[in-house]
Amino acid sequence: MNNRVEGKVSITAQGTCLGRTVSYYEKDINYKSNDYIAPILVPSYLGLLAKYGFSRKILKKQFLKAPGNYEYLIARTKFIDSIFENIDDSIEQVLIFGAGFDSRAIRFKSKLAKATVFELDAPGTQQIKIDRFRGQHIEFPENLKFISIDFNHESLSKKLEETGFEKNKKCLFLLEGLTMYLNQESIDNTFNLVDNYSGENSLIVFDYVSASMVSREKTYNDPKIRQYYEFLAKVGEKPRFAIDGQIQDFLANYNLLLLDELDSTRLAKKYFNKDDFGLIAQKFRIVMAKK
Ligand SMILES: C[S@@+](CC[C@H](N)C(=O)[O-])C[C@H]1O[C@@H](n2cnc3c(N)ncnc32)[C@H](O)[C@@H]1O
């Protein structure tokens, strides 16, 4: 049974939040990222274990064992944080799809002061997030609006219109760790919405898995990777969407123009200063595109 359908909290959203918590306490500058809110959002015993080198190692062994996924998460966090650090006042609406425990609306509050921020997520996960923030007496900025939605079964445009989203404004869309969990129809709905509802020069940042790299991964038959997929299937969050071929062709379907695409090699060089092929899981790509 699917956790999201059951209204439970997403396991993968909790996993990425734990990854950012562990990374926040890392001493190695390459491994350290700056989501200072993540440690508050994980169960307190995990936050405590992440603080100390010895127990951090155990946490990583226990929870972050799919090869290269932890390094990918760190690089992705840093890359997207840098986009928010450099956001300018021309962005009028920021939409964070599948937000999970994303804390950027708070961490980059002053950068986002002139924009309206929409966080969209499955109801179970979104409610737990709201409760955790309230439980920690963390205030939400006034310009933050929550939209609970199942992308695979509900109308995105209707939900947005009901919540005050305005068409044709310059937007930043973020889909971090999301596309792989959507079906083809909701991918089309989401990317068509970017095309039809946002203003010129709107930006979209998303990551995806490369279909050819997933097939290659299968031929390696690595037991750790197999266990990781078995675990995702068990908790009802099996990845189901991958992109085949050139990203430019995918983007062209929605009239979007590629600005940048980072694969594992570029991410390893940029964030770990390493040429090491394989440090970061090779199936992931991060894309920035504009309307
Ligand atoms: C891997 S987590 C990523 C969370 C967050 N963006 C991050 O990077 O930490 C995937 C997120 O997508 C959301 N999600 C997946 N499928 C969804 C669907 N069909 N409808 C709504 N949300 C969905 C989950 O609830 C979860 O928060």
PDBQT file of the ligand as one rigid body, heavy atoms in Angstrom, charges set to zero:
ROOT
HETATM    1  C1  LIG A 301      12.031  12.349  -1.970  1.00  0.00    +0.000 C 
HETATM    2  S1  LIG A 301      10.812  13.355  -1.201  1.00  0.00    +0.000 S 
HETATM    3  C2  LIG A 301      11.522  14.944  -1.535  1.00  0.00    +0.000 C 
HETATM    4  C3  LIG A 301      11.091  15.976  -0.536  1.00  0.00    +0.000 C 
HETATM    5  C4  LIG A 301      11.799  17.317  -0.666  1.00  0.00    +0.000 C 
HETATM    6  N1  LIG A 301      11.547  17.936  -1.940  1.00  0.00    +0.000 N 
HETATM    7  C5  LIG A 301      13.280  17.128  -0.454  1.00  0.00    +0.000 C 
HETATM    8  O1  LIG A 301      14.035  17.197  -1.414  1.00  0.00    +0.000 OA
HETATM    9  O2  LIG A 301      13.664  16.883   0.686  1.00  0.00    +0.000 OA
HETATM   10  C6  LIG A 301       9.443  13.259  -2.318  1.00  0.00    +0.000 C 
HETATM   11  C7  LIG A 301       8.309  14.213  -1.957  1.00  0.00    +0.000 C 
HETATM   12  O3  LIG A 301       7.361  14.188  -3.014  1.00  0.00    +0.000 OA
HETATM   13  C8  LIG A 301       6.067  14.070  -2.479  1.00  0.00    +0.000 C 
HETATM   14  N2  LIG A 301       5.248  13.333  -3.457  1.00  0.00    +0.000 N 
HETATM   15  C9  LIG A 301       5.578  12.218  -4.133  1.00  0.00    +0.000 A 
HETATM   16  N3  LIG A 301       4.558  11.824  -4.910  1.00  0.00    +0.000 NA
HETATM   17  C10 LIG A 301       3.553  12.712  -4.718  1.00  0.00    +0.000 A 
HETATM   18  C11 LIG A 301       2.244  12.848  -5.221  1.00  0.00    +0.000 A 
HETATM   19  N4  LIG A 301       1.740  11.976  -6.094  1.00  0.00    +0.000 N 
HETATM   20  N5  LIG A 301       1.499  13.888  -4.794  1.00  0.00    +0.000 NA
HETATM   21  C12 LIG A 301       1.994  14.780  -3.907  1.00  0.00    +0.000 A 
HETATM   22  N6  LIG A 301       3.237  14.710  -3.389  1.00  0.00    +0.000 NA
HETATM   23  C13 LIG A 301       3.995  13.687  -3.784  1.00  0.00    +0.000 A 
HETATM   24  C14 LIG A 301       6.242  13.288  -1.186  1.00  0.00    +0.000 C 
HETATM   25  O4  LIG A 301       5.162  13.523  -0.293  1.00  0.00    +0.000 OA
HETATM   26  C15 LIG A 301       7.570  13.839  -0.686  1.00  0.00    +0.000 C 
HETATM   27  O5  LIG A 301       7.393  14.964   0.125  1.00  0.00    +0.000 OA
ENDROOT
TORSDOF 0
